[in-house]
Amino acid sequence: MSTNDGPRPLGEVLQEVIDELGVRKEIDEARVIETWASVAGDKINEVTESAWMKDSTLYVKITSAAWRQELHMNRRKWRKRLNGALEAELVDEIIFR
C-alpha cells in the first residue's frame, strides 16, 4: 500500500488490499457467478444445477437439454449481458453443459 497522509476513499483502499492479498481472481469469479444468477433470472436458475469459472470461462450446468441448446445458441448475447452487468470484461466465454 502506498503511504498517504490524507484520507482516501475506502473503495480505493479495499482494492489495494485485495490486490496485495492476491485474491482478485477469486473475488472476480465469485462476482461472476453471483451476477450470472441475477442476469439469468428465475426460469434459467430453475434449470441451473451449478456454475463455476475457470480461466475467464463461465461453465453453467443445465439440467434441461432444450434450455441448454437455447442458451448455447445465444451464448454471445448472454456473455455481453453478463459483462455489462459486471461493468467489466471478466467473462470471455460461456459454456453450457
SVG drawing of the C-alpha trace seen along z (x, -y; Angstrom):
<svg xmlns="http://www.w3.org/2000/svg" viewBox="-39 -15 43 48">
<polyline fill="none" stroke="black" stroke-width="0.4" points="0.0,0.0 1.2,-3.5 1.6,-5.9 -0.6,-8.9 -1.1,-11.5 -4.6,-12.4 -7.9,-10.5 -8.6,-8.1 -11.8,-6.6 -12.5,-3.2 -13.1,-1.6 -9.6,-2.6 -8.0,-1.1 -10.0,2.1 -8.9,2.6 -5.3,2.2 -5.7,4.7 -7.4,7.2 -4.5,6.9 -1.9,7.2 -3.5,10.3 -3.6,11.8 -7.3,12.7 -8.5,10.6 -9.2,13.6 -11.3,15.4 -13.3,12.3 -13.9,11.7 -15.0,15.3 -17.5,15.1 -18.9,11.8 -19.4,13.5 -21.2,16.5 -23.4,14.3 -24.1,11.9 -24.9,14.8 -27.7,15.9 -29.1,12.4 -28.8,11.9 -30.2,15.3 -33.4,14.9 -35.7,17.3 -36.6,19.6 -33.0,20.3 -32.0,20.6 -34.6,23.3 -32.7,25.5 -29.2,24.5 -27.5,27.2 -24.2,25.3 -21.9,22.6 -18.2,22.2 -15.3,20.2 -12.0,21.4 -9.7,19.2 -12.2,16.4 -14.8,19.0 -18.1,19.4 -19.4,23.0 -23.1,23.5 -24.5,26.9 -28.1,27.0 -30.5,29.9 -32.7,29.4 -31.4,30.3 -33.9,27.8 -32.7,25.0 -29.1,25.9 -29.5,25.7 -31.3,22.4 -28.7,20.9 -25.9,22.2 -27.3,20.6 -27.5,17.3 -24.3,17.5 -22.7,14.4 -25.7,12.4 -25.6,13.8 -21.9,13.1 -22.5,9.5 -25.3,9.1 -23.3,10.6 -20.2,8.5 -22.4,5.4 -23.9,6.2 -20.5,6.7 -19.3,3.4 -16.1,5.3 -15.0,7.8 -14.4,10.7 -16.0,13.5 -14.6,14.4 -16.8,17.4 -19.9,19.2 -20.1,22.9 -23.5,24.6 -23.2,28.2"/>
</svg>
